[in-house]
Amino acid sequence: MTDTVQNPFTVDYVDGVVILLDQAALPAKEEHIHCTNWQRVAKAIADLEVRGAPAIGVAAAFGMALAAETSTAVSGEDLLAELAEVGEALNATRPTAVNLAWALEVVLREAHQAPRERSSVVDAVVSCARRLHAEDLATCKAIGDNGAELLAGASNVITHCNAGALATVGYGTALGVIRSAQKTNPGLHVWVDETRPVLQGGRLTAFELGRDGIDCTVIVDGAAASVLRASDVGAAVVGADRIAANGDVANKIGTYGLAIAARHHGVPFYVAAPLSTIDPNTLSGQEIEIEQRPAAEVAQYRGAAITPESAQVYNPAFDVTPAELVDGIITEVGILRAPYHVSIAAAFNN
Amino acid sequence: MTDTVQNPFTVDYVDGVVILLDQAALPAKEEHIHCTNWQRVAKAIADLEVRGAPAIGVAAAFGMALAAETSTAVSGEDLLAELAEVGEALNATRPTAVNLAWALEVVLREAHQAPRERSSVVDAVVSCARRLHAEDLATCKAIGDNGAELLAGASNVITHCNAGALATVGYGTALGVIRSAQKTNPGLHVWVDETRPVLQGGRLTAFELGRDGIDCTVIVDGAAASVLRASDVGAAVVGADRIAANGDVANKIGTYGLAIAARHHGVPFYVAAPLSTIDPNTLSGQEIEIEQRPAAEVAQYRGAAITPESAQVYNPAFDVTPAELVDGIITEVGILRAPYHVSIAAAFNN
């Protein structure tokens, strides 16, 4: 297995530049975007050049570090006020993933705890962002190791979207579980939903699993039910963009249908995510704002028309899988089980 | 509502030329293919330039007419032998839809019943093909009118793939039901699964419903479960490529997942198809050969790569929905209900 942390690295901060692997260009081109101002980071998040809940949290934190280091504010107070505005702008780029808001909140809190000189505030922001970056990798490895037992005897696993190294700093959440499971179950084969409309499965999951030499096969999303019926699938494992306090899971559009099909076939359905994806202030999935994306994501592919020009398109980026379809939430502190309002509260109180 | 039979017409036979609307080019280009030999008809079926179970049955029948009229065989016997070979080649283009085999069988039977002069055999083949063409339209209108009552009070209906005028000679099966329902329920809105990988929903269903002024919205296949949960959907209605004697339904990949999601939400799931799509000799869905299509349908869109070059792809064209998920089969002789082995046998014995 190659080192998926550095090669390809998803997000980093080097010599005052936020470096992002351009995920919109993958797998055709493997290029990095060099952001020298925070606005470019915001654009990269909005345009899905960097995507995946944990990755956009870290990218936004580095955007704050970049804003702090390049600010013309003279006093610590002025810088804090400026950072609050930058944080709002970064947070507005995508509404559903809670990691974005969470990372910005952590950075701003630590900035406010620093002494009020400009340099202290800058140092606090930069070191906080770097710590979030390092923690994300450690968290993913813990998630992977905690979930590996669930795939111990499995011949196949199915996943949706990309909850991999590319969606995080490295290793991945759902794909972290698969990576850890492979260590003791190297024959494990991965069915990859292509994940329309942005094709994060066909483009990104197939790319990073292929890079790691993990056996996988891409299917259209509509083929998942057939695969669950005909193949010996041990589990479905997906990531999450926000998990409510009751265990309802917002994740990429198509996740809910996969969860229904998994339940129909008696295949356990697991969600792998860090605690930072769980929002104790969101009581249920009904409270989660679902981002509506441009019609062009459905109506065109790389400039070639799919639908007639006149066609109406409904393009929600996410759906909500009710907690009753979720057989476990794999986190860095262990596997949470139903009733989730109890297990989630306990995880946050420890 | 415009005349969907002639404009756009799917398949016709004019002055010794089989004319096919090029469905692979839709909706970007609206062009007709002029086939002057049966081999071009076979290629059009294999390449999905004409698709939809009833439409490929009629196209193949016209291919036989063209083969008969252009044959150099002198005797009726020689012509019959040649037509048997042409029929085998046409039948081999696609294995799942039974209408193809059915139409070829009808044409060959009538050719054999004609007097043994060459001209009589030619006349029998051409007139049989023209009759199948005319009957298909009448059959679709009967299917539509029989199914309309099922959508009488519905605000929304959801469909998958294209079982419309473009999949038939005109009017359509599933879309025929929607067209007939619209006459008394003009506010009916259609959710259109885009239907990966070939996008018959996003490209073709959206095109023909738009042409007819029927209100519709395209979604990715993965959004269907969310739509079934959040919208007031009265029914799911789809077509079929083959229906077994026990009511199991082979249809476009993704149909099975839609049927599971419909049942999960208590939304009735109907299949609209002519009796010629039911194969009494296929006892159950397990006996249906599922066509495997090229990986490129999933891996590329109009030449632009989606997956990494190294990616494995599994691309079955169809899936099988078990009869227990089917709430009714809408045919030209009425709505068949479970137990299907009884209702189907009765329909064939009348």
Interface residues (C-beta under 8 A of the other chain):
Chain A: P27 A28 H160 W191 D193 E194 T195 R196 P197 L199 G202 R203 A206 F207 G210 C216 T217 V218 I219 V220 D221 G222 A223 A224 A225 S226 V227 R229 K252 I253 G254 T255 Y256 G257 L258 I260 A261 H264 V298 A299 Y301 R302 A304 A305 I306 T307 P308 S310 A311 Q312 V313 Y314 N315 P316 D319 V320
Chain B: P27 A28 H160 D193 E194 T195 R196 P197 L199 G202 R203 A206 F207 G210 C216 T217 V218 I219 V220 D221 G222 A223 A224 A225 S226 V227 R229 K252 I253 G254 T255 Y256 G257 L258 I260 A261 H264 V298 A299 Y301 R302 A304 A305 I306 T307 P308 S310 A311 Q312 V313 Y314 N315 P316 D319 V320
